[in-house]
Amino acid sequence: MMRRNVMLTALKAGAGAAVVVTALTVVSGSAVAQSGGGPLNFLDGLFTGTLTKGNPAPTQPPAAGGPQPWSGEDGASGHPLMTAAAIREAAGNFDNCVAGMWPDAARRNITQDNFQRFTAGLSPDLRIMDLLDAQPEFTKSIWDYLDILVNDNRLAKGREVLAKYKPQFDAAERAYGVDRYIVASIWGIESNYSTQIGDRSVLQSTATLACIGRRQAYFKDEFLSALEILNRGDLRPEQLRGSWAGAFGPTQFMPTAFKRFAVDADGDGRRDVVDNPADLIASTANNLKKDGWQSGQSWGYEVVVPQGFNYMLADRAKSMSFRQWEQLGLRRANGQPFPTSAEKAYLLAPAGAQGPGFLMLQNFRVIMKYNPAEAYALAIGHFADRLRGAPPFVQAWPREERTLSRGERLELQQLLAERGFYRGTPDGQFGGQTREALRNFQASIGAPADGFATSDVLERLRAR
């Protein structure tokens, strides 16, 4: 689904699912998603942005008898380090590249014996180059995404986990003030409760990405951090397995995130976030606490947005108090009052005017630091509420709407650019700039300016 020092292309690492890109926000730049081998793999094609724990995986099935080999083709990003020739040249220099990181490893107090031991026999996994630059043709809608992640089987397993590890959850809640249901939700969505973690060697994956391709500087830090973990003895090499982008463990820590947040909850001298439930639960809670989790507060509330509402206000940068939102006609979908009137929140409308709205609080922003995609954070918050006993969302999603193909998304951006609304480079990935352009176009034709890209909006652009 990976942590925030990476760049997120999709949401997780592995194979992935995808959400209606038009309605979702992904953080680009230095932030990244964090997951990998778990159910979020299917999210890989879902989000747009840049990459962190894993990216969209091509849809063709693996070759019979083993992992699919590298395609041997240029990467879709067009980056000079992602040409087939550059990849082959870097792969030929892989051993020298790894050996050349010894001085940096020594500065991190990694012993020479351990450096040689853990890097011996490493070879590049070039299949990762295809995953790094994969361009999903289709995406899933946010409602399909939520249906996949928040389901009865996973909820039942989550309740079993909460009961089985109640002492560990009790201790973590006391120590960090983080809601146990959120921690259990992350565990469930990231790895389906440890059943889908990923089986790639984190050392091999991060070494490959540190020496080959367009993200070498970032992954060099991840590779050296993975060596630090092994050098310290927190985990054994066989435990350090996960996504192709290096996320590992049931809640999918990147190596650098492990260094920042992992704790030894049971005092055995190791920070084992893979096989030790106490360390896993406490480390995930510590992560959220250090990112600003507010104890005793919700992540947000489903709201009914009135007809004729100005969706230009549905923006993460436009927080207002609950009192102000109520004055604009918003009400909680379950009919209950907001707990406070002064607390500030922003409005998220992931399916535009046709679907439910949500007022998001500080804790929602914290979940997005764990994985910078609003669809992911919404799934985590909703899953946690369901584990707590809350019902499903009240309002219906516009399930009759189809998602746009990548070609249609490119066309939509190109048409917006031709009409003076979009100033970016069309790439088929819908971020804030595309949604803002779409909103301005919708406003110009008198439609709800919700930034939700539908086939109808595309047809109206084509007609102008």
C-alpha positions in Angstrom: 0.0 0.0 0.0 5.2 2.6 2.1 6.6 5.3 4.0 6.8 8.8 3.4 10.3 9.5 2.3 9.6 8.0 -1.0 7.7 9.1 -3.9 4.4 7.5 -4.6 3.4 6.4 -7.9 0.8 4.3 -7.0 -0.1 3.5 -3.7 1.8 0.4 -2.9 4.4 -1.9 -4.0 3.7 -5.1 -5.6 0.9 -5.3 -8.1 -1.8 -2.9 -7.4 -5.3 -1.7 -7.5 -6.4 1.6 -8.6 -8.8 4.3 -7.7 -10.5 6.9 -9.8 -7.6 9.1 -10.2 -9.7 12.1 -10.9 -11.1 12.1 -7.5 -8.1 11.2 -5.4 -5.2 13.2 -4.2 -1.7 11.8 -4.2 1.2 13.6 -2.7 4.1 13.9 -5.2 7.6 15.2 -4.7 9.3 13.5 -1.8 6.4 11.7 -0.4 5.7 8.1 -1.2 3.4 5.4 -0.6 4.5 2.6 1.5 3.2 -0.8 0.7 4.2 -3.7 -1.2 3.2 -7.3 -1.3 -0.2 -7.2 0.3 -3.7 -6.6 -0.9 -2.7 -3.1 -1.7 -0.6 -4.5 -4.5 -3.7 -4.4 -6.5 -3.6 -0.7 -5.9 -0.5 -0.3 -7.8 -2.3 1.1 -10.8 -4.6 3.1 -8.8 -2.8 6.1 -7.8 -0.6 8.4 -9.8 2.4 10.2 -8.6 5.8 8.8 -8.3 6.8 5.8 -6.4 7.6 4.5 -3.0 6.9 1.1 -2.0 5.8 -0.2 -5.2 4.3 0.8 -8.4 1.7 -0.3 -10.8 2.5 -3.7 -12.1 1.8 -4.7 -15.7 -1.3 -6.8 -16.1 0.1 -9.7 -18.1 0.5 -13.0 -16.0 3.9 -14.1 -14.9 5.8 -16.5 -17.1 5.2 -20.1 -16.4 7.7 -21.7 -14.0 8.9 -18.6 -12.2 9.0 -14.8 -11.9 8.5 -12.8 -15.1 11.8 -11.5 -16.6 12.5 -7.9 -17.5 10.9 -6.9 -20.7 14.1 -5.5 -22.1 12.2 -2.3 -23.2 12.6 1.4 -22.4 10.7 2.6 -19.4 7.5 4.5 -19.9 8.7 7.5 -18.0 11.2 8.5 -20.7 13.9 9.1 -18.1 17.4 8.7 -19.6 18.3 6.2 -16.8 15.3 4.1 -17.8 16.3 3.4 -21.4 17.0 -0.2 -22.1 20.6 0.6 -22.9 21.1 2.5 -19.7 19.5 -0.3 -17.7 21.8 -2.9 -19.3 24.9 -0.7 -18.7 24.0 -0.1 -15.0 23.3 -3.8 -14.6 26.7 -4.7 -15.9 28.2 -2.4 -13.3 26.0 -3.7 -10.5 28.8 -5.5 -8.5 31.0 -2.3 -8.6 28.1 -0.2 -7.6 27.3 -2.3 -4.5 31.0 -2.5 -3.5 31.3 1.2 -3.9 28.7 1.7 -1.1 31.1 0.2 1.5 32.5 3.6 2.7 28.9 4.9 3.3 28.1 1.6 5.1 31.2 2.0 7.3 30.1 5.5 8.2 26.9 3.9 9.5 28.9 1.6 11.7 28.2 -1.5 9.6 31.0 -3.9 10.1 33.0 -5.0 7.0 32.3 -8.6 7.8 28.6 -8.0 7.8 28.7 -5.8 4.7 30.5 -8.6 2.8 28.2 -11.2 4.3 25.0 -9.5 3.4 26.0 -8.3 0.0 27.7 -11.5 -1.2 25.9 -13.0 -4.1 23.6 -10.1 -4.7 22.4 -9.7 -8.3 20.1 -7.2 -9.9 16.4 -8.0 -10.3 15.7 -6.2 -13.6 12.1 -7.1 -13.5 11.8 -4.2 -11.1 12.5 -1.8 -13.9 9.2 -2.7 -15.5 7.4 -2.3 -12.2 9.1 1.1 -11.5 7.8 2.6 -14.8 4.5 0.7 -15.3 1.7 2.7 -16.7 -1.7 1.2 -15.8 -4.2 1.5 -18.7 -7.2 1.4 -16.4 -7.9 2.4 -12.9 -10.5 1.2 -10.4 -13.2 3.4 -8.9 -12.9 4.4 -5.3 -16.0 2.4 -4.5 -14.5 -0.7 -6.1 -11.3 0.0 -4.1 -13.2 0.2 -0.8 -15.3 -2.9 -1.6 -12.0 -4.9 -2.1 -10.3 -3.6 1.1 -13.2 -3.2 3.5 -15.0 -6.6 3.3 -16.7 -8.9 5.8 -13.9 -11.5 5.7 -11.2 -9.0 6.5 -13.3 -7.4 9.2 -13.9 -10.8 10.8 -10.1 -11.4 10.8 -9.5 -8.0 12.2 -11.8 -8.6 15.2 -10.0 -11.9 15.8 -6.6 -10.1 15.8 -7.9 -7.4 18.2 -9.0 -10.1 20.6 -6.0 -12.3 20.3 -3.5 -9.5 20.9 -5.6 -7.4 23.3 -2.7 -7.1 25.8 -0.4 -5.8 23.1 -3.0 -3.3 21.8 -3.7 -2.2 25.4 -0.1 -1.5 26.0 0.4 0.4 22.8 -2.7 2.4 23.3 -1.5 3.4 26.8 2.0 4.2 25.6 1.2 6.1 22.4 -2.4 7.2 22.6 -3.2 5.9 19.2 -6.5 4.2 18.5 -6.1 0.4 18.4 -8.6 0.2 15.6 -6.5 2.4 13.3 -3.4 0.2 13.9 -5.5 -3.0 13.3 -6.9 -1.4 10.2 -3.4 -0.6 8.8 -2.3 -4.2 9.6 -5.4 -5.6 7.8 -5.2 -3.4 4.7 -1.4 -3.5 4.2 -1.0 -7.3 4.5 -4.4 -8.9 5.1 -3.1 -9.6 8.6 0.3 -10.9 7.7 -0.9 -13.2 4.9 0.2 -11.1 2.0 3.5 -9.4 2.8 5.6 -10.0 -0.3 8.4 -12.4 -0.9 11.1 -10.4 -2.6 14.4 -9.9 -0.9 14.5 -6.3 0.4 18.2 -6.2 0.1 18.1 -7.3 -3.6 15.2 -4.9 -4.4 16.8 -1.9 -2.8 20.2 -2.7 -4.1 18.8 -3.0 -7.6 17.0 0.4 -7.3 20.1 2.0 -5.7 22.3 1.1 -8.7 19.9 1.0 -11.7 17.1 3.3 -12.8 15.8 6.8 -12.0 15.5 6.6 -8.2 19.0 5.7 -7.2 19.7 8.4 -4.6 16.5 7.6 -2.7 17.0 3.8 -2.8 20.7 4.0 -1.8 19.5 5.3 1.6 16.9 2.5 1.7 19.6 -0.1 0.9 22.0 1.1 3.5 19.3 1.3 6.0 18.4 -2.3 5.3 22.0 -3.2 6.0 21.9 -1.3 9.2 18.8 -3.3 10.3 20.7 -6.6 9.7 23.9 -5.3 11.2 22.1 -4.4 14.4 20.4 -7.8 14.6 16.8 -6.5 14.7 15.8 -8.8 11.8 17.4 -11.8 10.0 17.9 -11.7 6.2 15.0 -14.2 5.7 12.7 -11.9 7.6 13.6 -8.9 5.4 11.3 -9.8 2.5 8.6 -7.8 1.0 7.6 -5.7 -2.0 9.7 -4.9 -5.0 10.2 -1.4 -3.7 11.5 -2.6 -0.3 8.5 -2.4 2.0 8.4 -5.2 4.5 6.4 -6.6 7.4 2.7 -6.8 8.1 2.4 -3.0 8.2 4.9 -2.4 5.5 7.8 -0.4 6.8 10.4 1.0 4.4 13.9 0.5 5.9 14.3 4.2 6.6 10.9 4.3 8.3 11.9 1.3 10.4 14.9 3.3 11.6 12.7 6.2 12.6 9.7 4.4 14.2 10.5 0.8 15.2 10.5 0.1 18.9 11.4 -2.9 21.1 8.1 -3.2 22.9 8.8 -6.4 24.8 12.3 -5.7 25.8 14.0 -8.6 24.1 16.6 -6.4 22.5 15.3 -6.7 19.0 12.8 -4.5 17.1 11.0 -7.2 15.2 8.1 -5.7 13.2 7.8 -8.9 11.1 7.1 -11.8 13.6 6.7 -10.1 17.0 3.1 -8.7 17.4 4.1 -6.5 20.4 6.8 -4.8 18.4 4.7 -4.6 15.3 1.7 -3.0 17.0 3.8 -0.6 19.1 6.0 0.5 16.2 3.0 1.2 14.0 1.4 3.2 16.8 4.7 5.1 17.4 4.8 5.9 13.7 1.4 7.5 13.9 2.1 9.3 17.1 5.3 10.9 15.8 3.4 12.0 12.7 1.0 14.0 14.9 -1.9 11.6 15.9 -4.4 13.3 18.2 -5.6 11.0 20.9 -9.3 10.5 21.3 -10.1 12.2 18.0 -11.8 10.8 14.9 -10.3 10.8 11.4 -13.4 12.4 9.9 -17.1 12.2 9.3 -19.3 11.3 6.4 -21.5 14.3 5.4 -24.4 15.2 3.1 -23.4 18.0 0.8 -26.4 20.2 -0.3 -27.4 20.7 -3.9 -25.8 23.8 -5.5 -22.8 23.6 -3.2 -19.7 25.4 -4.3 -17.2 22.5 -4.8 -14.3 24.9 -5.1 -14.4 24.7 -1.3 -13.6 21.0 -1.4 -9.9 21.5 -1.1 -7.4 20.3 1.5 -6.1 23.8 1.8 -9.5 25.2 2.7 -10.2 24.1 6.3 -13.1 25.6 8.2 -14.8 24.9 11.5 -17.7 22.5 11.7 -19.9 25.5 12.5 -18.9 27.2 9.2 -19.5 24.0 7.3 -23.0 23.7 8.9 -23.7 27.2 7.9 -23.0 26.2 4.3 -25.6 23.4 4.6 -23.4 20.3 5.4 -24.8 17.8 7.8 -23.5 14.5 9.2 -24.9 11.6 7.1 -26.1 9.7 10.2 -28.1 12.7 11.4 -26.0 13.1 14.6 -24.4 16.4 15.6 -20.7 17.1 15.2 -19.0 16.6 18.6 -17.6 20.1 18.5 -18.3 23.2 16.5 -15.0 24.9 16.5 -12.7 22.1 15.3 -11.5 22.6 11.7 -11.8 20.1 8.9 -11.6 20.1 5.1 -14.1 18.7 2.7 -13.2 15.6 0.5 -15.6 14.7 -2.3 -13.9 11.6 -3.9 -16.8 11.0 -6.3 -17.7 14.6 -6.8 -21.3 15.9 -6.4 -22.6 12.4 -7.2 -21.2 10.7 -4.1 -20.8 11.1 -0.4 -18.7 13.9 1.1 -16.4 13.7 4.1 -15.1 16.3 6.5 -11.5 15.3 7.3 -9.7 16.1 10.6 -6.0 16.1 11.6 -5.9 12.4 12.1 -6.8 11.9 8.4 -3.8 13.9 7.5 -1.7 11.7 9.7 -2.9 8.6 8.0 -2.0 10.2 4.7 1.6 10.6 6.0 1.6 6.8 6.4 0.6 6.6 2.8 -0.1 9.8 0.8 -3.3 8.9 -1.0 -6.7 10.0 0.1 -8.3 6.8 -1.1 -6.0 4.8 1.1 -6.6 7.0 4.1 -10.3 6.8 3.6 -10.2 3.0 3.5 -8.1 2.9 6.7 -10.4 5.3 8.5 -13.6 3.5 7.4 -12.1 0.0 8.1 -11.2 1.2 11.6 -14.8 2.5 12.2 -16.2 -0.8 11.0 -13.9 -2.7 13.4 -15.3 -0.5 16.1 -18.8 -1.5 15.2 -19.9 1.4 13.0 -22.2 0.7 10.0 -21.1 1.1 6.3 -21.3 4.5 4.7 -24.8 5.9 4.5 -24.8 7.4 1.1 -24.5 5.6 -2.2 -21.6 5.8 -4.6 -22.3 6.6 -8.3 -21.6 3.0 -9.4 -23.0 3.6 -12.8 -20.0 5.8 -13.7 -17.2 4.1 -15.5 -13.6 4.9 -15.0 -11.6 6.6 -17.8 -8.8 4.7 -19.6 -5.4 6.1 -19.6 -5.9 7.2 -23.2 -9.0 9.1 -22.2 -7.3 10.7 -19.2 -4.5 11.9 -21.6 -7.1 13.2 -24.0 -9.0 15.0 -21.2 -5.8 16.8 -20.1 -5.0 17.7 -23.7 -8.4 19.2 -24.3 -8.2 21.1 -21.0 -4.8 22.5 -22.2 -6.1 23.4 -25.6 -8.9 25.4 -24.0 -6.6 27.2 -21.7 -7.5 25.5 -18.4 -4.5 23.2 -17.9 -0.9 24.3 -18.0 0.9 21.1 -17.2 2.2 18.3 -19.4 -0.5 15.7 -20.2 0.6 12.4 -18.7 -2.7 10.6 -17.9 -2.1 11.0 -14.2 -4.6 13.3 -12.4 -3.2 15.3 -9.6 -4.2 18.6 -8.1 -3.3 20.7 -11.2 -5.5 18.6 -13.4 -8.4 18.6 -10.9 -8.1 22.4 -10.6 -8.2 22.8 -14.4 -11.2 20.4 -14.6 -13.0 22.4 -11.9 -12.5 25.6 -13.7 -13.8 24.1 -16.9 -16.9 22.7 -15.1 -17.5 26.1 -13.6 -17.3 27.7 -17.0 -20.2 25.5 -18.3 -22.3 25.8 -15.2 -21.7 22.3 -14.0 -20.8 21.4 -10.4 -17.1 22.2 -10.1 -16.2 19.0 -8.3 -13.2 18.0 -10.3 -14.6 14.6 -10.9 -13.6 13.3 -14.3 -16.4 11.3 -15.9 -17.1 10.2 -19.5 -19.8 13.0 -19.6 -17.2 15.7 -18.8 -14.9 14.3 -21.5 -17.7 14.4 -24.0 -18.5 18.0 -23.1 -14.9 18.9 -23.6 -14.8 17.2 -27.0 -17.9 19.2 -28.0 -16.4 22.6 -27.3 
